[in-house]
Amino acid sequence: MKNNLFMIVTIAGIALAIGYYAGIQQDTAITQPEPEIDLSRPSPLMLPGDTSQGLPPISATPAGTAHPGGEHPPVSPPPQTGRAHLSLKADPDAKFTHFRVGQRNVKQIMADGDHMWVGTSGGVIRYNINTDDYRLFDLRSGLLANGIFHISKLNGRIVVGTYGGGMAIYDEPGDKWDIYNIPEGLGDAFVYDVLEMPNGDVWIATWSGANRVRGGALDQRDQWDLFTVENTAGGLPNDWVYGLAKGKNGEVWMATEGGLARYLDGKWKNWNHEDGQGAPYALVKDQIQFANDPADYSKHHTRQKNEMGLQEVDVAYNPNYIVALLIDKDGSVWAGTWGGGLAHFDGTNWRNYTVTDGLPANHVFSLHQDPAGRIWVGTSNGMAVREGDAFRVYTTADGLFSNIVFSMANATDGSAWIGSFGGVARLAQLP
């Protein structure tokens, strides 16, 4: 796709609020080099800059400007409110306007009317697409962690899952965050997804199992359940749960580090690489970007390799890890794996898509279905849209801010919002 199809205006408020503005590029293609980053350790979801407290902000400085002595000026907290384009004197109608958020990941974006909620590893930002106003919510706003994994709505309220700070629900009238953590019944302070079911049950994905809050009674401790590998007799294949999705028949699908799980009417079933999920190592070993072995840096990954029979693999490959999960409109399951490509499950059979089939990379970090029903795939080396049984790929050469794509959402004005490593881009018109 050519650049004229990518009419990009990045959320200037994100860069300003996080305090990592490093210069503006307008009406030009991206020329900055890809950031050097090692996605092979310690987890595909924990990149440099991901901490519960966030890294200290750096004062705004145009790209290429050096401070005396090569040091940064005194650190001050990033502003929490403002007018994004006005504050940075940026042209909101520029063909390309790129703002950077430094060593930050944009893990989640959600559209809510005129607002776009953007979750980063330095806080969550609410941006008004009509007025250009933004607000940053972070530790100063009552969150217990700045790292944001998840954003959605729960009973009409904004809910975020954090990196080490539990689940937070925004009380807009009181302008405060209600926190639910381990004392309230949460399995773990690391919350990766939240799902509200039609019957009112609330499911929460944590790194120590999956919570179910019956009837959504969050303030009643006796209504909280925690499902683990142990108490489900292996029905939940792994306690690290990365994603949740609602099925067509009322089932709950779960993405874990040990494969795909399904919970329906009190019964569990699961699938992993042995069942067909993820491409075989022999097929993709020459396509793996990351040569470092995560097991060299993490006891957790060493154990996972042993459990999955991958002792002979010494690169960043484990097709049992489901990093992204999407239930298609037809009810079938799409699973983004860690090195094993994109897996599709129709309820009986698996089909795996890899670089050989047109994907830009086999590490799949995000999945999104747009209003037209097309599936967008965010990978470690670009973004792809599935058209028929083929993929059209977009990279920085086409105007993406970064090839490391973590999130995507569609705004009410028809634009698409892409979250990546180091920034967020607004695509005024989808191709």
N, C-alpha and C positions, 0 to 999 in steps of 0.2 A: 504494500500500500504506500502511496506517495504522501509527502508531508502535508499537502493541502487538504487531506482528509482528516488530519489530526489537528483540529483547531483547539489548542491546549491553553487553558488558563489555570495555572496551579493555584491551590488555596494559599494565598500569601499569608493568611492569618496563622497557618500552622507553623511556618518557619519563624514568624515573628514571635508567636506565643512561646514556642519551645526555646527560642533564643539562639537558633543556629543559622540565622540568615547569613549567607556567604556570597552574596552578589546576585544580580539579576541578569538573565539572558532573555532578550525579547526579539521576536521576529527572526530568529536564527535557529538552525538545527542544533541539536545537542552535540557538543564536541568534547565535554569533559570525559576523562577515562573512567571506565568502570571501577567502582571501589574494590579495593583488595579485601577479600573476605573469605574466610574458611568456613564453609557450610557443613563440613564433615564432623565438627565437634562443638560442644559436647552433645548437641541435639539439633535436629533440623529446625527446631522452633525456638532455640535460644541462641541468638546471634550476638556478636559483640555489641554492647550498648544496652542489652536487655538486663536490667536489674530492677529490683522492686522499688528502689529509691530513685532511679534514673541518674544520669550523669549530670554534673553541674553545667549550667548554661554558659555559653560563650557569647560575649557582647557582639553586637552586629558589626561586621567588618567586611568591606567589599573584597571580593576574591582577589588574591594576589597581594593584599596589603599586609605588611609585616609590622608587628609591634616592636618597640625598642627592646633590644636584647632577646628578641625572638619569643617573648613571653606574652601570655594573654593578659589583658587588663583585669582589674579586680572584678570578680564574678558578682553579678546581681541577679535576683530572681527574675525570670521572664515575666513580661506583662500578662495579666490575666484577661484583659478586655481590650478592645480596640476596633478600628476600621481597617481591615487588612490592606486593601489596595491604596487607600488614602494614606495610611501610615507609612507605607513603603514607596509611595509615589510611583506605583506600578500602573501600567495601562491594562485594565481588565479585558480590553478587546484585542490585545496583542496576539499575533499568531502563535508565538511561543513565549511563555513567561514561566521560568523555572525558579523555584525557591527550594532551598535545601534545608533539611532538618538534621544534618550532621550524621553521626553514627547512631541513627535511630531507625526503627522499623515501624511501618504503618500496618498493623496487623488486621485492622477491622475498619470498615466504613459502613455506615447505615444512613439511609435516607428517611427523614421523618418530616413530611410536608416541605416547608421552606427551609428546613434545617438539614444540614449534613453533619452527622456525628462521626468524628474521626478518632480512632484509638491508636495511640502511639506508645512507644516505650518511654515517653516522657509526659504522659497525661492524656486526657481525652478532651477534644475540642468540639465545641458546637459552633457551626458556621452558618450564617443566614445567607442564602444564595441571592436574595433580593436586595438586602440592605448592606451587605459586605461586613456586617458586624460579626465578631467572633468572641468567644469566651473559652478560656482554658480552665479546666478543672484538674487539680492535682492535689498533692499533699496539703496545700494551704486551704483547699476547699473541703477537706474532710475525708478524702480518700486515704486508705492505709498503704497504698502503693501507687507509684506512677506508671508502672508497666501495665498496659491494657491488652488483654487477649481477645476480649469479646464485647460486643455491643448489640443489644436488641431491645425489644419492648416486652414488659411483663405486666399484665393487667393495666396496660396503658401508660406505664411508667418506664423510663429509661433504666436499663440494668446493664452493668458492666461486670465482666470477669477480670480479675487482676492477677498479676504475677506476685503472689505472696501476701496479698491484702484481702483475700476473700472475695465475696460477691457484694457489690454496692448497688443500691437502688436509689435513684434521684427523687427526692421529695421536692418538687418544683415550688409549691406554695410556701414551704418552709425554707427553701433554698439550702437544703442540706442532704447529705447522703446517709441512708440507713444501711448499716453494715451487717452482713451475715457471714459468720466465720465459724471456726471449729466449735466454739462453745455453743453456738446455735444448732449445730448438727451437721455442719459442712464437713465432708470427708477430708478436705485438704484446703489450704489457703490459696492454692494455685487453681484458678477456675478458668477453663478453656471454652466452655460453651454453656448456654442456658436455653432450654426448650420448654415452652408452655403447650400442653396438650389440650384437645377439645374438652376433655372431662375435668379440666382444671388442675390436673397434676403438673408439677413443675419438675423437670429433670435438669440436673446440673453435672457437667463433666468436670472431673477433677483429676489430679495426678495420683489419687489414692482411691479410685473407684468412682462409681456413678451414684449420685444422690437422687432420690425421688422424694418430693414433698407432696404428700397426698392432699388433693384438693387445693393445693397452693397455699396451705396454712403455714406460712413461713415462721410465724411467731409461736407456733405450737410445737414444742420439741418432740412430742410423741408422734407427730405426723411425718417426721423425717426418717427415711430409710437410706441405708448405704449398701450398695451392691459391690462386691469385690470378687476376685477370682476364688477366694476361699469359700465365701458363703453362698456362691452360686455353683459350687462344684465344677468350676471351670467354664460355666456358661458364659460368663464374661471372660474373654481369653487373656486380658491383661488389665492391670489396675490403672495404667496410664491412659486416660480417655481424652481424646483430642476433639471429638466432634459428636454432635447429636442431630438427628433428622427424623421428621415425622413421615411415616409411610402412608400409603393409600388406604390401608385397612386398619389404621389405628396403632400400628406397631411403632416401636422406637428403634431406630438404627443407631449404632454407636461405632465410631472410629476409634480404634485403640492401637497400641504399639504391638499388639499380637494378632491383629486382623479385624475383621468385620463381625459385629455382634448384632443380634436381633432379639428384642424382647416383645412378646405378644401373649396376652392372656396368661401372664404368670410363667411363661415358658421361655427358655433361652435356646438360641442356636447360634453357632458362629462358623466362620470360614477364614482361612488364611492362605498362605502361599501354596501349601500342599494341595489345596482345593482348586487352585488355579489363579488366585489373586496375585497380580504382579508378574512381570516378565521374568523368565529364568535368567540367572546370572550369566550363563554362557552367551545369551543373546545380547546382553547390554553391557558386559564388562568393559568393552572398548569404547563405550559411550559415556561412562561415568566421569564427571568433571573433577571430582574431589578424590584425590589419591590417599589422603590420610585416613587411617582406620580409627573410628570413634572409640573402639575398645581400648586403644592405647591411652586414652585420656579419661575414661569413665568406667567405673566398675559396673554401673548400671548397663551400659552397652555391652560390656563383656558378658554379663549374665544373659542379656537378650540374645546375643549371638549363639551362646551355648544352647539356650532353650529352643531356638529356631533351627539348629543344625547348620549354622553358617560359619563354623570355625575356620574353614578354609578361605573365607572371604576377607580381604585385607584393605578394602576401600569402603567408601560411604555408600553401602548398599544393604538394605534390608526391606524386601518387598512386603513383609508383614506389617510394617508401620503404615498406617493410614493417616496422612497428614491433613487431608481435605476430604470432605464428604458432601455429596449432593444427591438428593432424590429427584429424579427427572419427573416431568409432568406425567409420563406414562407409568410411573411407579418404580422404574428400574433404578439401580444404584450406581453412582459414579464415585470412585475412590481414587484419590491422589496418593500415590505411594512414594516412599523415600528411595529413589533409585530404580524402582521397578516400573515406572511409567504410570499411565492412567488406566485404571482397571474398570471395566463395566460388567455389572452383574444383573442378569435379567430374572433372577430368582432361581435359575437352574444352572446356567452356564456363565462362565467368565470369558471376556475377551480383553486383551491387554493392548494398549497403544503405546508406542515408544518413539524414539527418535527416528527409527526406521520407517514409521508410519507418518512422520511429518511433525511430531512434537519438537519444540526447540530444546527440550531437556527432559530427562527422566525423573527429576526431582520435582514433584508437583506440590505446590504450597497452597493453592487456592482454587476453588471452583465456584462459578457463578452462572446462573441462567438468566438471560435478559428477557424483557417483555415479549420479544419475538420468539422465545423458546431456544435461542442459540446458547450453547454452553461455551463459556470462556474459561480458559485454563491458564492459571498463573504458575510459572515455573522458575527455576533458578537461572534461566537463560532466555527469558522473553515470555510473551503472552501469545496464546493461540486461541482462535475461535474455530469451533467445529462446524464445518459446512458440509452437509451430507455425511460422507464417511471419510472426509479429508480435513486437514487443518490449515488455516491461513495464519501465518506467524507474524508478529509485530515485535520489533526490538527498538533499541535506542536509535538505530538508523532511520526508523520511521517516525521518531519523535517521543517515544517513551522516556520517562525520566531515568529509569533504571531497568535493567533486564531482570532484576530480582523482584518478582511480583507476588505480593502477599494478599491483596484484597481488591475487591471491586464492588461498586454499587451503581445503580441508576437513579438519578435525581428526577424530580417531578417535571423539570423543564426538558427532559429528554437527553440530558448529558450523561456521560459515563465518568465515574471517578475511579482512578486507579491508585492504589496504595502500594508502595514499594519500599525498598531499602533506600533511605535518604530523602524521600519526598513524596508528594501527592500531586497527581496531574488530573485536570478536568478536561475531558474530551467533549467538546461542544456538540459534536455530531458523530454518532457511531457509523462505521463504514457499512 
